[in-house]
Amino acid sequence: LDYYSEFAQKFVVPAAKQKDIHATASVVRAAPITVESDTAQVLVFLNQATTSRDNPEPAQAASAVKVGLAKVDGNWLISSFDPI
């Protein structure tokens, strides 16, 4: 969380504001890779659409992310997020 928060604040947010970038993502499918009692890894397939001041027509992209999960106090929390 600290790494992604710092990266977003230093790089993503300023660039998005400067170029008026808007992005949305939706989960198309997800499948478990491994599941244990207190950890799991899930493969998540996403569709993304991005627009900007220079490119107002949405640019479509598909991607996949391996998401690590950890059970903390009964709640499943993201422990890793690795684009594939």
PyRosetta script that sets phi, psi and omega in degrees:
from pyrosetta import init, pose_from_sequence

init()
pose = pose_from_sequence("LDYYSEFAQKFVVPAAKQKDIHATASVVRAAPITVESDTAQVLVFLNQATTSRDNPEPAQAASAVKVGLAKVDGNWLISSFDPI")
pose.set_psi(1, -43.4)
pose.set_omega(1, -179.6)
pose.set_phi(2, -61.6)
pose.set_psi(2, -44.6)
pose.set_omega(2, -179.7)
pose.set_phi(3, -61.2)
pose.set_psi(3, -50.6)
pose.set_omega(3, -177.6)
pose.set_phi(4, -66.4)
pose.set_psi(4, -37.1)
pose.set_omega(4, 178.0)
pose.set_phi(5, -64.2)
pose.set_psi(5, -45.5)
pose.set_omega(5, 179.7)
pose.set_phi(6, -64.9)
pose.set_psi(6, -44.6)
pose.set_omega(6, 179.2)
pose.set_phi(7, -60.4)
pose.set_psi(7, -44.9)
pose.set_omega(7, -179.6)
pose.set_phi(8, -63.0)
pose.set_psi(8, -44.7)
pose.set_omega(8, -178.0)
pose.set_phi(9, -68.6)
pose.set_psi(9, -35.9)
pose.set_omega(9, -177.1)
pose.set_phi(10, -82.1)
pose.set_psi(10, -34.7)
pose.set_omega(10, -170.6)
pose.set_phi(11, -120.6)
pose.set_psi(11, -50.9)
pose.set_omega(11, -172.3)
pose.set_phi(12, -69.5)
pose.set_psi(12, -50.8)
pose.set_omega(12, -176.9)
pose.set_phi(13, -61.9)
pose.set_psi(13, -49.1)
pose.set_omega(13, 178.6)
pose.set_phi(14, -59.7)
pose.set_psi(14, -41.6)
pose.set_omega(14, 179.6)
pose.set_phi(15, -66.4)
pose.set_psi(15, -41.5)
pose.set_omega(15, 179.9)
pose.set_phi(16, -64.5)
pose.set_psi(16, -39.9)
pose.set_omega(16, 178.5)
pose.set_phi(17, -68.9)
pose.set_psi(17, -42.6)
pose.set_omega(17, -177.5)
pose.set_phi(18, -63.4)
pose.set_psi(18, -40.9)
pose.set_omega(18, -176.2)
pose.set_phi(19, -102.2)
pose.set_psi(19, 5.7)
pose.set_omega(19, -179.4)
pose.set_phi(20, 53.0)
pose.set_psi(20, 52.5)
pose.set_omega(20, -178.2)
pose.set_phi(21, -88.0)
pose.set_psi(21, 135.3)
pose.set_omega(21, 175.4)
pose.set_phi(22, -128.2)
pose.set_psi(22, 130.7)
pose.set_omega(22, -179.1)
pose.set_phi(23, -134.3)
pose.set_psi(23, 143.0)
pose.set_omega(23, 173.8)
pose.set_phi(24, -130.1)
pose.set_psi(24, 152.0)
pose.set_omega(24, 177.1)
pose.set_phi(25, -139.2)
pose.set_psi(25, 142.8)
pose.set_omega(25, 175.7)
pose.set_phi(26, -131.4)
pose.set_psi(26, 143.4)
pose.set_omega(26, 179.3)
pose.set_phi(27, -79.7)
pose.set_psi(27, 124.4)
pose.set_omega(27, 178.6)
pose.set_phi(28, -89.3)
pose.set_psi(28, -46.9)
pose.set_omega(28, 178.7)
pose.set_phi(29, -153.4)
pose.set_psi(29, 159.0)
pose.set_omega(29, 174.6)
pose.set_phi(30, -144.4)
pose.set_psi(30, 145.2)
pose.set_omega(30, -179.5)
pose.set_phi(31, -143.1)
pose.set_psi(31, 138.3)
pose.set_omega(31, 178.0)
pose.set_phi(32, -70.6)
pose.set_psi(32, 139.9)
pose.set_omega(32, 173.3)
pose.set_phi(33, -97.2)
pose.set_psi(33, -54.0)
pose.set_omega(33, 175.5)
pose.set_phi(34, -138.4)
pose.set_psi(34, 147.0)
pose.set_omega(34, 178.0)
pose.set_phi(35, -139.2)
pose.set_psi(35, 123.8)
pose.set_omega(35, 175.2)
pose.set_phi(36, -121.0)
pose.set_psi(36, -178.9)
pose.set_omega(36, -177.8)
pose.set_phi(37, -66.3)
pose.set_psi(37, -30.9)
pose.set_omega(37, -177.8)
pose.set_phi(38, -131.6)
pose.set_psi(38, 8.0)
pose.set_omega(38, 175.5)
pose.set_phi(39, -143.0)
pose.set_psi(39, 157.0)
pose.set_omega(39, 176.5)
pose.set_phi(40, -158.2)
pose.set_psi(40, 157.2)
pose.set_omega(40, 170.6)
pose.set_phi(41, -127.7)
pose.set_psi(41, 135.1)
pose.set_omega(41, -175.9)
pose.set_phi(42, -129.5)
pose.set_psi(42, 138.0)
pose.set_omega(42, 173.6)
pose.set_phi(43, -95.4)
pose.set_psi(43, 122.3)
pose.set_omega(43, -175.8)
pose.set_phi(44, -116.4)
pose.set_psi(44, 127.0)
pose.set_omega(44, 177.2)
pose.set_phi(45, -101.3)
pose.set_psi(45, 129.7)
pose.set_omega(45, -174.5)
pose.set_phi(46, -122.6)
pose.set_psi(46, 149.2)
pose.set_omega(46, 164.9)
pose.set_phi(47, -111.2)
pose.set_psi(47, 132.2)
pose.set_omega(47, -178.3)
pose.set_phi(48, -122.2)
pose.set_psi(48, 147.0)
pose.set_omega(48, 174.0)
pose.set_phi(49, -131.6)
pose.set_psi(49, 130.3)
pose.set_omega(49, -177.6)
pose.set_phi(50, -129.9)
pose.set_psi(50, 134.0)
pose.set_omega(50, 174.1)
pose.set_phi(51, -126.7)
pose.set_psi(51, 159.6)
pose.set_omega(51, 175.6)
pose.set_phi(52, -149.3)
pose.set_psi(52, 171.9)
pose.set_omega(52, 178.3)
pose.set_phi(53, -58.6)
pose.set_psi(53, -41.3)
pose.set_omega(53, -179.3)
pose.set_phi(54, -76.3)
pose.set_psi(54, -27.4)
pose.set_omega(54, -178.6)
pose.set_phi(55, -130.3)
pose.set_psi(55, 81.0)
pose.set_omega(55, -175.6)
pose.set_phi(56, -71.1)
pose.set_psi(56, -19.1)
pose.set_omega(56, 176.3)
pose.set_phi(57, -78.2)
pose.set_psi(57, 131.5)
pose.set_omega(57, -177.1)
pose.set_phi(58, -59.8)
pose.set_psi(58, 130.9)
pose.set_omega(58, 171.4)
pose.set_phi(59, -92.0)
pose.set_psi(59, 123.0)
pose.set_omega(59, -177.5)
pose.set_phi(60, -95.7)
pose.set_psi(60, 142.1)
pose.set_omega(60, 177.0)
pose.set_phi(61, -149.9)
pose.set_psi(61, 145.3)
pose.set_omega(61, 174.2)
pose.set_phi(62, -110.2)
pose.set_psi(62, 144.5)
pose.set_omega(62, 178.8)
pose.set_phi(63, -151.0)
pose.set_psi(63, 170.2)
pose.set_omega(63, 177.5)
pose.set_phi(64, -132.8)
pose.set_psi(64, 146.8)
pose.set_omega(64, -178.7)
pose.set_phi(65, -135.9)
pose.set_psi(65, 136.3)
pose.set_omega(65, 172.3)
pose.set_phi(66, -95.5)
pose.set_psi(66, 118.7)
pose.set_omega(66, -176.5)
pose.set_phi(67, -109.3)
pose.set_psi(67, 125.1)
pose.set_omega(67, 173.9)
pose.set_phi(68, -92.7)
pose.set_psi(68, 139.4)
pose.set_omega(68, -180.0)
pose.set_phi(69, -125.9)
pose.set_psi(69, 146.1)
pose.set_omega(69, 175.9)
pose.set_phi(70, -134.0)
pose.set_psi(70, 137.1)
pose.set_omega(70, 178.8)
pose.set_phi(71, -86.6)
pose.set_psi(71, 117.3)
pose.set_omega(71, -178.1)
pose.set_phi(72, -126.0)
pose.set_psi(72, 118.2)
pose.set_omega(72, -179.6)
pose.set_phi(73, 51.9)
pose.set_psi(73, 39.8)
pose.set_omega(73, 177.2)
pose.set_phi(74, 83.7)
pose.set_psi(74, -1.5)
pose.set_omega(74, -179.9)
pose.set_phi(75, -113.2)
pose.set_psi(75, 139.4)
pose.set_omega(75, 176.4)
pose.set_phi(76, -85.7)
pose.set_psi(76, 119.9)
pose.set_omega(76, -178.7)
pose.set_phi(77, -119.0)
pose.set_psi(77, 148.6)
pose.set_omega(77, 177.7)
pose.set_phi(78, -71.3)
pose.set_psi(78, 127.0)
pose.set_omega(78, 178.2)
pose.set_phi(79, -109.5)
pose.set_psi(79, -19.1)
pose.set_omega(79, 175.3)
pose.set_phi(80, -154.7)
pose.set_psi(80, 156.8)
pose.set_omega(80, -176.8)
pose.set_phi(81, -149.3)
pose.set_psi(81, 101.2)
pose.set_omega(81, -172.6)
pose.set_phi(82, -121.8)
pose.set_psi(82, 107.7)
pose.set_omega(82, 174.9)
pose.set_phi(83, -60.1)
pose.set_psi(83, 143.5)
pose.set_omega(83, -179.4)
pose.set_phi(84, -109.6)
pose.dump_pdb("model.pdb")
